[in-house]
């Protein structure tokens, strides 16, 4: 693989990641309930866009960790094994209109393996892909973009506004009193 990829994480995780590598979540709970499916415990999710990485981790930070500080990691792709790259399961579900959440975990992984060679197409369309393995610490570095902090603050404000509107819309829908429909008179 050539080039670089990005991964967003909470700043509190960075020291451990830089020491031991970027690892799949394993038995830790998934925290991305805002998309169709929870992430797979066997994978690390990467993107080709630092902007996409920021937007993704901000949603997690704001929804689950009360706005905890975030860091974007750069991954040197030259050290990754392309045979461990898979398409993101959300992309597979959309593209093939399948019910992956309804499948057993074993069947989901089998489906991902069957389409494994389409990870680059997924990256092009969805901006993400799944990597089935540990990314070594020597392939990782923190992203230092001069205006990154301003961008993060801006994205947090945008997310908070959108999330507030979503919550207000849900509250209004819950307050609506359902009505009974009588049959023909």
N, C-alpha and C positions, 0 to 999 in steps of 0.2 A: 504494500500500500504506500502511496506517496501523499505528501501534504500534511495537513493537520486537522484535527477534530477538536471539539469542545465538550465539556461536561460541567454543568452547574451543580454546586453543592453548598451546604451551609458552611460558613467560615469555621465553625467549631469542629468540622470534620477534616479540615485541610492538613493539619499536622500529621494526623494518623494516616491519611491517604498518601502524603508525600513520603512517609516512612515505610508503609507496607503495601502500597499500590492501590489502585482503584479496583475495588472488589464488587462482585455482584452482591445484592442485598442479602441473599441467603434467607435466613429465618426472620430477619427484621421485617416488620409490617410494611406493606406498600403504602405510599402516601400520595398517590396520584389518582384519587377517586374522581377527579374532574374529567377524566377521559373514559373511553368505553371500557377498558379492561385494566386491571391492576398489572403492574410490571411483573415480569417473571423473575423469580429469585435467582435464576442461573445467569442472568445477563446484566451487563452494564450498558446504559443507553448513551449514545454519542450523537452529536450533530456536526454539520459542517459550518455552522453559523454561530458566532459568539453572541449575536443579538438573540437568536432563538434560544440559546442556552440561558441567557439572562431572563427572558420572558418565562421560560419553563420553571426555573428555580424560584423566581419571585412568586409564582402562583403557590408553590409548595411552602415557601417561607411565610407568606401572608396567611394562608389558610390553615396551616398546621403548627407553625412555630412563632406566631405573634410578631412577624416581621423581623425575624432573626437575620443577622448579617449574612450575606452570600459572597461566594467567590466563584469565579469562572476558571476552570483548569484547561490548559491547552494540552492536547495529546499529540505527540510526534507519531504520525501514522506509519513511519518507516519501520517501527518495531512491532507493529501489529501483525497478526497472522490472519490473512484474508479468509482462511478456511473456518475461522471462528466468527465471521460476520454473518448476520442473519437480518432479514427484513423485520421491521418493527411490527408487532402483532396487530396494532391498531390499523396500520396500513393494509395488512393482509385482509383483515376483516372488512374494511371498506372496499378494497379492490375486487375481492372475490365474493362479496356479499354473503359471507358465511357467518355462522353463529359460533365463533370461537369461544365466547364465554360459556356456552352450553356444552362444550366438549370437556372431556376429562383432561387433566393436566398432561397425561401421557399422549393423548390424541392431539392436543394443542401443539406440543413440542414436535410430534411427528409431522404435523401440517407445516410448521415452521421449517423443519429440516427439508421437507419436500420442495419448498420454495426458497431455500437458502441462497441460491445463486442470484436471486433477484434483489439482494440487499442494496446494490448500487442504484437500481431503479427506485427503490424505496427512499434512499437518501436524496435522490434528485427531486422526487415528487413531495415527500413528506418531511425532508430535512433531517431525518433521524434514521438510525439503524441500531440493532442490538448486537452486542459483542459478548460471546459466551466464554468468558475467562477473566483472569486478573490482568489488569494493565500495569506493567512494571513501573515502579517509582521513577526510574531514570527516563521514562517517556513523558513524564508529567512536569508541567510548570504552571505557575499562576499567571493569568493574563493581566498584563498591565497596559491598559489603554488610558491615555491622558484624561479623557472625559468619561471614563467608565462609571465613576461614582455619580456624576450628574445624570447619566443615562439611567442608571439603576433607580435613582430617586424619582426620575420622571416616570419610569415604568411602574414603580410602586404606586405612585399617585393615580396613574391610569387604571391599574388593576383595582385599587381600592374603590375608585369611583364606579367601575363596572360591576364589581362585586356587591357594592351597596345597592345599586339599581336592581341587580338580580335578586337580592334578599328582599327588597321592597316589593318587587313583582311577585315573589313567592308569598309574602305576607298577605298581599291583596287577594291572591288566588285562594289562600286558605280561609280568608275572612268571607269570601263569597258563599252565600247560602245556596246549596244545590236545590233545584226545584224538581218537583215530580211532574212528569208528563203524563197527562191522562190520555187514554185512548180516544178514538174518534167519538164525537158527541152523538 
